[in-house]
Amino acid sequence: MAKKTYKSMDDFAGACGVSRPTLSKYFDDPTQIKEVTRKRIEAALKKSSFEPNLFARHLNRKRTKNIGILVPTMSDPFYVQVVSLIELELRAKGFWPVQLSSHTRPELEEEAVRTLMSLKVSGAIVAPLGPGSRRSALERLTNAIPVVCFDSPATFDLPFVGNDNSQSVAAIVQYLCRSGEPPIFLDVPHMMANTDERTESYRATMAREGHSPLVLSCDAAPSWEFERLGYEQMQRILAKGGLPGKTLLCANDRFAFGAMAAAFASGLKIGRADGCDVRIAGHDDHPLSRYACPSLTTMAQNAPEIAAKAVEILLLSMEDDAADRAPMANRVILEATLIMRDSA
């Protein structure tokens, strides 16, 4: 027997014998209404194909249950991982995530901000483009709703959750110095604030360890195609007379993948075992880093805690009494973990 269909919430409420506000309460939180009423609605749902238009219901409220998530790109596995964790955290707390990407372009970041505001999201978790962001766009967003940044801080004072790049780079530099020849740093284009932090931490840690730092800047136009940049940079280094050392620390894992591929193509043996030509390490613990050949030594960011803290700070700031409570921590900086594998 075909299930009954209903065109609207009003129609379905009438069929259940309840008011529209009571039905709305049920879809928000079934525990808000009496058990006998709840059973009546659930019995009607089983006999029908009715699905509430939650998106439209949220837009009709002064305060929606929608939360915006905006990142530079969804092709980077780190953002995919953190956004997935944020989504699960939000859904567990009864919120509807709305995910957008700026595709690494300032004008699309600004457009995404306009979209989030038009969707009446109640808050947003944003990984800004860094210096490339249009400050006016983020300011409009923060003037309208609570915003928390992650991975890269905004260019003005906003709550931020991210990796302690000073700690993480220092840890891997110390490991490389104490387990073999001190590392050379293969840099990436400086498009984000965390890139500057990693480079400076490398310099400072090398000095503390009693070694002279050597930073090889990426001789290419800024791009998020880190694997290609790493491959081409390593090719250029090898073509100019070879490596200036036997240990390379790359600014991130994706750049390291490209450098490893170019080294392999040139006949170099990568690893920390006897007879290897070069050690290569990265940063971020990319999901494929353990499956590279050889597996990549790296620093693992605490992605679950980054997601959990970003959601916690945002939801607390959205509460009605947020302005009356003691101020929350404006910056949460989390340490990373050294992952020692075969490449270094």
N, C-alpha and C positions, 0 to 999 in steps of 0.2 A: 504494500500500500504506500502510495507516494506521501511524503511528508508535507504538511501544510506550509505555505509560504506567507510571509508578511512583508509589506512594503516599508514599514516604518516602526520605530520604537513605540509610537502611540498605538498602532494597530496591535502590536504584540502585547503591550500592556493591557489593552482591553480584553484580548483573548485570555490572558492570565487572570483577569479579574483584580488587577492591582493598578495603582496610579503610576503615571510616568516617573515621578520622583522616586517612588519605591523601587521601580525597575532599575533606574539609574544607580541607586544605592547598591542594588544587588550586583551589578556589573563592576562597580568600584570595589566593593568588599562584601561578599555574601554574609559575613558575620554581623554586619550592621543591622540586619533585619530579622524578624522573628522566624523561628524554625519552621512554623506551619506555612508562612508566606514563602520562605525559601524553597520548601518542598513543592509548593504549587508552581512556582516559576520553573524549577528544574524538571518537573513532569511535563510542562508545556514545551520546554526546550527539546526534550527527547522526541516529542511528536512532531516537531517542526524542523525546518531547515534555516531558522532565523539566526543570523549573525549580526550583532550590533556593529554599527560603523563607529568604532572607537575613535578613529582619527577625527571625524566630524564632531563627535561629542566633545573631544578635548578642545577643539578650536572654538567651540561655543562658550567655553569657560573663560572667566577672567584670568584664571591661573591654570594652565594645562599640566598634564603629566608627561609632556614631551621634554626631553633633554637633548640638546644639540651636541654632536661630537664632530669636531673639525680638525683634519690633519692635512699635511702637505701632499701626501700621496698614499694610496692604498696598495701600491706595488712593492713597498718596502715591508719585509716580513716583521720588522720590529713594530711598526705601526699596526699591522694586521693583528699581531699578538696582543698588544696593549688595548686596542679598540675592542677586540673580542672579549677581553676580560672586563673592560668597562661596561660593555653591553650586558654581560651576565650579572654584574654587580647591580646595575640599574634595574634590570628586569626583576631580580630577586626582591627589590625594594618597591616594586609596583610602578616603575617609570618606563616610558616608551622612548628608546634611543632613536635619534634621527641622525644618521651618519652622512657627512659630506666631506669631499676632498677639494683642496684648492689646486691640485695637479701642479704644485710648485710654482704657481703663477700669482703674483700679487693681485691682479685684476679679478681672478677667479676666487681668491680668498675674500676679497671685498664683496663679490657677488654672493658667495656662500653666507657671509654675515647678513646680507639683506634677506636672503632666503630664510635663515633661522629666525630672524625677527618677524618676518611675515607669517611664519608658522606658529608664532607665539610660544616659543619654547620657554620654559621656566628657568632654565639655566643652561650653561654650555661648558664643555670641557674641550680645550683648544690646544693644539700643538702649532704655535705660530710659525711663520716663515722666517722669523728672526728679523734681522735688519731689512729684509726685503718686504716685510709686512707694511701695509699702509696704516699707520698709527690711528688715523681718523676713523677707520672702519672698526678697529677693535675698541676704540673709545666709545663709539656709538653703541656697540654691543654691551659694554660694561656699564654704560649709563642706564641701560634698560633692564639688564638682568645680571645675576651673579655669574662670574666666569672664573674658572680655574684653568691654568695652563699646565702642560706637562711636556717633558723632553726638552723644550727650548723656552726660556722665559720671554715674556713680552718686553718691549722696549720701555715700558713704564710699569709702575708698581701694581702687580696683580698676584694673587695667590699662585704658588708654583710647586709642583711635585716633579722631582727628576733625579737623575743619577748624579752621584758625587764623582764628577770626572777627575777632579784632583786626586781623590783616593784611588780610583780604579786604574788610572794610568800610572800612578806612582807604584801601585802593587805589581803591575806587570813589568814595568821597567826594572824594579828591584829584582824580580825573579829572573829576568833575562840577564841582568848584569852579574848576578851571583851564580848562574848556572852555565855561563859561557861568555862569549865576547859581548861587550855592551852593544845595545841596539842603535841603529840608525832609524830615524822617524820618517816614514813615507806619509806626507801630508795630503789632505784632500782640499779642494776649494773651500774657502771659509764662507759658507752660506748661513751657518747657524752659530749661535753663541757657544754651544757645547764644543764646536770644533776649536775655537780659540782656547777654551779651557784645557782641552786635551794636549794641545801643542805646548802651552805654557807649563803644564804639569810635567810633560816629558823633559823640557829644558831644566826645570827646577830639580827634578829627581836625579837626572844625570849629574848635575852639579853636586848634589848632596852625596852621591855615590862616588864622587871623585873622578868623573869622566867628562870629557868635552862633548856637548850635545851636537848632533848633526841632523838638521831638518832638511829634507829634500822636498821642496814645494812642488805641487802638481803643475806642470807646464801645459795647462789646458784651460779652455773657457769653463766657467762654472756649470756644472751639470749634476743631476742626480743619478746618472748612469755610472755608478761607482765601479762596477766590474770592468766596464770598458776603459775607464780612466786608469784603473790600476794596471790593466794589461798594457795599455799604451805607454804609461809612465815607466814600467819595468822594461819594456822594449827599448825606450830611449836611453835608460841608464845603461843597459847592457851594450847598446850600440856605441856609446861614448867611451867605452873602455872597460866596462864591467862594474861590478858592485864595489863601493868603497868600504865594504865590511861584510861580515858573514852572518849578521843578525839584523833582521828588518822588523820593525814594529809599524804596522799600518794603522791609520787613524780609525778605520772600521773594518769589519769582517768582509764586507762586499768588495772594498778596495783590495783587501788581501787575497780574495779569490782570483781577481784579475792578475795580481802580481804573481801568484803561484802558477797560474796557467802560462804566463809568459816565461817564467823561469823554467818550467817543465819543457816548454816548446824549444828552449835554448839548450836543453840537455843537462840542466842543473838538477841535482838531487836534493830534495827539500827534506829537512828533518833534523832531529837532535841526536840521532844515532851516529856512531862512528862511520866515517866515509861520506857523510852528507856535505854538500857544498854550501848550503845556506839555511838558516833558521828563519821562519816567518811566523809572526803572531799578529793577531787582530784585536778587535774590541766589539762587544755587543752580544756575543754568543748567538749569532744567526742560526736559525733552525738547521741549516745545512752544514754548519761548521764541523759538526761531529762526523759528517759523512764525506767531507772533502778527502782528497788523497794526496798527502797524509791528512789526518784529522787536524783541525786548526786549534792551536792554543789561543785562548781569548779571555776576555772578562765578561761575565754574565751579569747583565743588569737585572735588578729585582722587579721584573715586569708585574707580577701579581700584586706586590705592595704598591707600586706606582699607581696601578688602576684602583686599588682599594682606597688609598689615601685621597686620590683625586675625587672620587665619588663621595667619600666621607666629608671632605671639606666643602664640596659644592652643596650637598644636601643640608648640612648644618647652616650654611650661609643663606639657604632658601627658607629656613624656618621663620615663622612670624616674629619670634622674639630674638632674632639674630642680632639686631642692633642693640638690644638691652643686655646681652650676655658679654662675658669677658672675651676680648679679641682672640681669635684662633691663630695658630702658627701660620705665618704668611708664606713660609718656605719650608718644604719637607725635602731634605736631601738624603738619598739612600745609598748605602755602600753596595758595590758590586763584588762578585766572587771570582777569584782566579780559577780558570779551567785549564789544567795542564794536559795537553794532548801531544801527538807525535810530531807536529810541525816545528815545535820549538821547545 
